[in-house]
Amino acid sequence: MWRRSSYSNQEGGDCVEVADGFPGVVPVRDSKAPHGPALCFEAVSWTAFIGGLKAEHRRP
């Protein structure tokens, strides 16, 4: 099941979607091209990436 960020709006825009249920990896695709290719990242790397984004977002 693909899911989109809660920060995305319903107008489409420039969004990525991630899929759950793949042990050890996180598939990522462009929401505007759902039948296009997906990139797969190691779950540990994806978690670090998202953690960095959240930390940067909290910065004053």
Residue frames relative to the residue before (quaternion, step in Angstrom):
aa qw qx qy qz dx dy dz
M 1.0000 0.0000 0.0000 0.0000 0.00 0.00 0.00
W 0.2924 -0.7559 0.5659 0.1512 3.57 -0.78 1.04
R 0.0337 -0.7893 0.6127 0.0222 3.56 -1.08 0.72
R 0.3459 -0.7332 0.5616 0.1654 3.50 -1.21 0.70
S 0.6403 -0.5360 0.3905 0.3877 3.55 -1.17 0.56
S 0.5118 -0.6341 0.4851 0.3173 3.56 -1.11 0.69
Y 0.6040 0.5524 -0.3532 0.4532 3.61 1.27 -0.25
S 0.5576 0.6076 -0.3890 0.4105 3.60 1.26 -0.21
N 0.3487 -0.7115 0.5598 0.2424 3.54 -1.13 0.58
Q 0.6213 -0.5743 0.3942 0.3588 3.57 -1.26 0.16
E 0.5478 0.6392 -0.3828 0.3806 3.61 1.27 -0.01
G 0.6191 -0.5312 0.3555 0.4562 3.60 1.21 0.04
G 0.2183 0.8281 -0.5055 0.1053 3.54 0.06 -1.28
D 0.6418 -0.4917 0.4099 0.4223 3.52 -1.29 -0.36
C 0.1882 0.8015 -0.5330 0.1952 3.54 -0.01 1.31
V 0.2325 -0.7122 0.6325 0.1967 3.49 -1.30 0.36
E 0.2204 -0.7424 0.6169 0.1400 3.51 -1.26 0.50
V 0.1794 -0.7628 0.6113 0.1111 3.55 -1.16 0.63
A 0.3034 -0.7445 0.5675 0.1779 3.55 -1.19 0.57
D 0.3138 -0.7318 0.5801 0.1717 3.54 -1.10 0.79
G 0.7190 0.4964 -0.3156 0.3702 3.53 -1.31 0.20
F 0.6079 0.5074 -0.3746 0.4824 3.60 1.19 0.38
P 0.3367 -0.7865 0.4754 0.2049 3.60 -0.10 1.23
G 0.8556 0.1861 -0.1548 0.4576 3.54 -0.87 1.04
V 0.7745 0.2375 -0.1502 0.5667 3.59 1.23 -0.28
V 0.2176 -0.7418 0.6175 0.1451 3.54 -1.31 0.42
P 0.2319 -0.7679 0.5811 0.1373 3.60 -0.45 1.17
V 0.0850 -0.7848 0.6139 0.0007 3.58 -1.00 0.94
R 0.0262 0.8039 -0.5934 0.0314 3.58 -0.95 0.87
D 0.5552 -0.5737 0.4895 0.3508 3.54 -1.34 0.30
S 0.4439 -0.7221 0.4608 0.2630 3.60 -0.69 1.05
K 0.6407 0.5258 -0.3303 0.4516 3.60 1.16 -0.48
A 0.7571 0.2658 -0.1559 0.5760 3.59 1.26 -0.30
P 0.0452 -0.8665 0.4964 0.0261 3.60 0.63 1.09
H 0.7124 0.4071 -0.2674 0.5053 3.61 1.15 -0.41
G 0.4948 0.6509 -0.4188 0.3952 3.56 1.32 0.14
P 0.7355 -0.4203 0.2882 0.4465 3.56 -1.27 -0.14
A 0.2450 -0.7240 0.6230 0.1661 3.51 -1.31 0.41
L 0.3149 -0.7062 0.5982 0.2103 3.53 -1.17 0.63
C 0.2006 -0.7741 0.5879 0.1222 3.58 -1.03 0.75
F 0.1174 -0.7850 0.6078 0.0235 3.53 -0.82 1.09
E 0.5339 -0.5777 0.4891 0.3768 3.55 -1.13 0.57
A 0.5782 -0.6242 0.3985 0.3424 3.58 -0.93 0.89
V 0.6311 0.5351 -0.3354 0.4505 3.61 0.99 -0.79
S 0.6686 0.4931 -0.2975 0.4705 3.59 0.95 -0.87
W 0.6477 0.5165 -0.3185 0.4607 3.58 0.98 -0.83
T 0.6398 0.5259 -0.3190 0.4608 3.58 0.97 -0.84
A 0.6527 0.5002 -0.3081 0.4785 3.60 0.99 -0.82
F 0.6308 0.5363 -0.3214 0.4595 3.59 0.99 -0.83
I 0.6852 0.4693 -0.2808 0.4811 3.60 0.82 -0.98
G 0.6260 0.5340 -0.3340 0.4599 3.59 1.02 -0.75
G 0.6480 0.5125 -0.3073 0.4722 3.58 1.02 -0.77
L 0.6339 0.5208 -0.3263 0.4695 3.58 1.01 -0.79
K 0.6694 0.4997 -0.3009 0.4602 3.58 0.90 -0.91
A 0.6470 0.5131 -0.3195 0.4648 3.58 0.98 -0.83
E 0.6558 0.5039 -0.3060 0.4715 3.59 0.97 -0.84
H 0.6424 0.5359 -0.3169 0.4469 3.59 1.03 -0.80
R 0.6848 0.4868 -0.2776 0.4659 3.59 1.09 -0.73
R 0.5219 0.6561 -0.4094 0.3599 3.60 1.21 -0.34
P 0.4570 -0.6891 0.4845 0.2856 3.60 -0.97 0.81
